[in-house]
Amino acid sequence: MKLNFPDYDIKLSREGERIKVFDEIRRKWMVLTPEEWVRQHLLCFLRQSCGVPVGVLSVEKGLKVNNVSKRIDVAVYDRSGNPVMICECKRPEIKLDEKVFEQIFVYNLPLGVEYLLVTNGLKHLCGRLRGDDFEFVHSIPTFDQLNLTMKG
């Protein structure tokens, strides 16, 4: 499926009836689901268009929220190893609504990152959290922008 990202050379393979995609961050083949397709495109976009180094990305990072295990689809860290943006990927047919943002806000409770991004591959919504104020930003920040905002 064509997504609202530039075209990337994403490695695919067939294993019987299953199609797999190679995840450059986890360094392993993953079953290709619609959500995984979105996640792999987001990872390529962050690396190739936003200048995010591979070493500061994590995929499906586990965390506890109110003693419940959760997983962040993609996290971006600054040069000091502090999380600066978390991303939630949905299948293309999932509408990005208040419920999706509630999910990422809950995931952010123990982290307190400044930038939150949700995408279904067709639409990307990114916002900046400052205290109790949340405002949408016009574009996904570059790695340099993420690091600058943490200093100022």
C-alpha positions in Angstrom: 0.0 0.0 0.0 1.3 3.5 -0.9 1.7 5.7 2.2 2.2 9.4 2.6 6.0 9.0 2.9 8.7 9.2 0.3 9.5 5.9 -1.4 12.1 3.9 0.5 14.0 0.7 -0.3 12.4 -1.5 2.3 13.6 -5.1 2.3 10.9 -7.7 1.9 11.0 -11.4 1.7 8.5 -14.3 1.4 8.5 -17.2 3.8 5.8 -19.6 2.6 2.6 -17.6 2.6 4.0 -14.9 4.9 5.7 -11.7 3.8 8.3 -10.4 6.1 10.0 -7.0 6.3 13.5 -6.4 7.6 13.6 -4.0 10.6 17.0 -2.1 10.5 16.6 -1.0 14.1 15.8 -4.4 15.6 18.1 -6.1 13.1 15.6 -8.8 12.3 12.8 -9.9 10.0 9.3 -9.1 11.1 5.9 -10.3 9.8 4.6 -7.6 7.5 1.3 -6.3 8.9 -0.3 -3.0 7.9 0.9 -1.4 11.2 4.5 -2.8 10.6 4.4 -1.3 7.1 3.6 2.1 8.6 6.3 1.7 11.3 9.0 0.8 8.8 8.1 3.8 6.6 8.2 6.1 9.7 11.6 4.7 10.7 13.0 5.3 7.2 11.5 8.9 7.3 13.0 9.7 10.7 16.5 8.4 9.6 16.6 9.6 6.0 14.5 12.8 6.1 14.8 14.0 9.7 18.5 13.0 10.3 17.8 10.7 13.3 20.7 8.4 13.9 19.9 4.7 14.1 21.5 4.6 17.6 19.0 6.9 19.2 15.9 5.0 17.9 14.1 2.2 19.7 11.2 0.1 18.5 8.5 -1.4 20.7 10.1 -0.2 23.8 8.4 -1.6 26.9 7.3 0.6 29.8 5.0 0.4 32.8 2.1 2.8 33.2 0.2 2.3 36.5 1.8 -1.2 36.8 0.5 -2.2 33.3 3.0 -3.2 30.6 2.8 -1.0 27.5 4.9 -0.7 24.3 5.9 2.4 22.5 6.0 1.9 18.8 9.0 4.2 18.2 11.0 6.3 20.6 13.6 8.9 19.7 16.3 9.9 22.2 18.6 12.9 22.3 22.3 12.7 22.3 22.3 12.2 26.1 20.0 9.2 26.0 16.8 11.0 27.1 13.6 10.4 25.3 12.5 13.4 23.3 9.7 12.0 21.0 7.4 9.0 21.1 5.5 7.8 18.1 2.4 5.6 17.8 1.8 3.8 14.5 -1.6 2.6 13.4 -2.9 0.7 10.4 -3.8 3.0 7.5 -7.6 2.4 8.0 -7.5 3.6 11.6 -8.8 7.1 12.1 -6.4 9.4 14.1 -8.9 10.6 16.7 -9.0 11.6 20.3 -8.7 8.0 21.4 -5.4 7.5 19.6 -4.0 10.7 21.3 -5.3 9.5 24.7 -3.2 6.3 24.2 0.0 8.2 23.4 -0.6 10.7 26.3 -1.0 7.7 28.7 2.3 6.2 27.3 4.0 9.6 27.9 2.9 9.8 31.6 6.1 8.1 33.0 8.3 9.7 30.3 7.3 13.3 30.0 8.7 13.8 26.5 8.0 17.0 24.6 7.0 15.7 21.2 4.2 13.2 20.5 3.6 11.8 17.0 0.8 9.6 15.8 0.6 8.3 12.2 -1.5 5.8 10.2 0.9 6.3 7.3 -1.5 8.5 5.4 -1.9 11.2 8.0 0.8 12.3 10.5 -0.1 14.4 13.6 2.7 15.7 15.6 2.4 17.9 18.7 4.5 19.6 21.3 3.7 19.3 25.0 4.9 22.1 27.3 3.6 21.7 30.8 -0.2 21.3 30.5 -0.3 22.9 27.0 -0.3 20.8 23.9 -0.1 22.3 20.4 0.2 20.7 17.0 3.3 21.5 14.9 3.3 21.8 11.2 5.9 19.2 10.5 7.8 16.3 12.1 10.9 17.8 13.8 14.3 16.9 12.6 16.8 15.4 15.0 18.6 18.7 15.3 15.3 20.5 16.2 14.5 17.9 18.8 17.9 18.4 20.4 17.7 22.2 20.3 14.3 22.3 22.0 15.6 20.3 24.9 18.2 23.0 25.6 15.9 25.9 25.4 
